Amino acid sequence: MNLRRRRPGDFLFRLSTGSFGLLLVLGVVAIAVVLWMDSTLSIRQFGFKFWRTSTWDPVAGEFGAYPFIWGTLYSSVLALAISTPVALGIAVFLSEMCPQWLRTPLTFLTELLAAIPSIVYGLWGVFVLVPFVRSLQTSLPDWARALPIFSGPAVGVSMLSAALILAVMVIPYTSSVAREVLRTVPTAQREAAYALGSTRWEATKVALHYARTGIVGAIMLGFGRALGETMAVTMVIGNTPTASWSLFAPQYTMAAVIANEFTEAVETLHLHALVEIGLVLFIITLIVNFASRLLIWRMTHERSQAPAAAPAPRPASA
């Protein structure tokens, strides 16, 4: 008799767990449908021009999301560039070099950073990061401040402040996942490196190479976290709808403009434009997640397709 027929509980368990997974899919689809339906007026009036234009004037009824898309991507990429070396350094130290008596408290403190509310990060950014960035800009020589990347008013609330606070918020996510990935590296990998005469650093490089797929996933997780951050960025970025390469210029993000203007949107077109910004952010997040999964799959596929080492030649008989 079939074992599956004798145990109907297994089928019910699979059915129930599968329904939970289906709920996630339905939830994502429901979010996309609601965002689409509540932004149809803006989509019909502006089309793809909404993605490309920079005018944001609720009074005149002109809306373009390009400055917000630029600010979101620019701040997230800057935060990723700042946070990734620090997060990987923390992960390598905790998993490879940290003394046992210090590992537990440092791990706890690192994970504690992820539990701090974003509004607290925003307050810290206002009182610490904004004055620091302002003093950094004023200390630059005149020739440097004339460069486009360092131009802008010395007010402190700027793209650099937003990138720095995002980097601090992203570090615990990336470092925690990267640390767990490094802990899954087989001990035989390190022992083989030491047996060949490798130093501690060379053995660590072997572990990093082995865990590179998971580390990329950790970095992309931090990138996704930075894309959707709202309150902390709103408090330090300056909230000016302009697109600029300058690190010291006040700019804007998609999440910030929704948080600032949603309760004040009295015109239907204004409200639909804000919801369409949410739809754009949703699409960008899906694209980033799909690209990260594709990159991880490609790296895993290349590892599985790597040719095995050729066997050593047998000595010739006398």
Sequence and secondary structure as in RCSB ss.txt:
>XXXX:A:sequence
MNLRRRRPGDFLFRLSTGSFGLLLVLGVVAIAVVLWMDSTLSIRQFGFKFWRTSTWDPVAGEFGAYPFIWGTLYS
SVLALAISTPVALGIAVFLSEMCPQWLRTPLTFLTELLAAIPSIVYGLWGVFVLVPFVRSLQTSLPDWARALPIF
SGPAVGVSMLSAALILAVMVIPYTSSVAREVLRTVPTAQREAAYALGSTRWEATKVALHYARTGIVGAIMLGFGR
ALGETMAVTMVIGNTPTASWSLFAPQYTMAAVIANEFTEAVETLHLHALVEIGLVLFIITLIVNFASRLLIWRMT
HERSQAPAAAPAPRPASA
>XXXX:A:secstr
  HHHH HHHHHHHHHHHHHHHHHHHHHHHHHHHHHHTTHHHHHHHTTHHHH   EETTTTEE  HHHHHHHHHH
HHHHHHHHHHHHHHHHHIIIII  HHHHHHHHHHHHHHHHS HHHHHHHIIIIIHHHHHHHHHHS HHHHTSGGG
 S S S SHHHHHHHHHHHHHHHHHHHHHHHHHTS HHHHHHHHHTT  HHHHHHHHHHHTHHHHHHHHHHHHHH
HHT  HHHHHHSB      S SSS B  HHHHHHHHGGG  SHHHHHHHHHHHHHHHHHHHHHHHHHHHHHHHHH
HHHHHS            
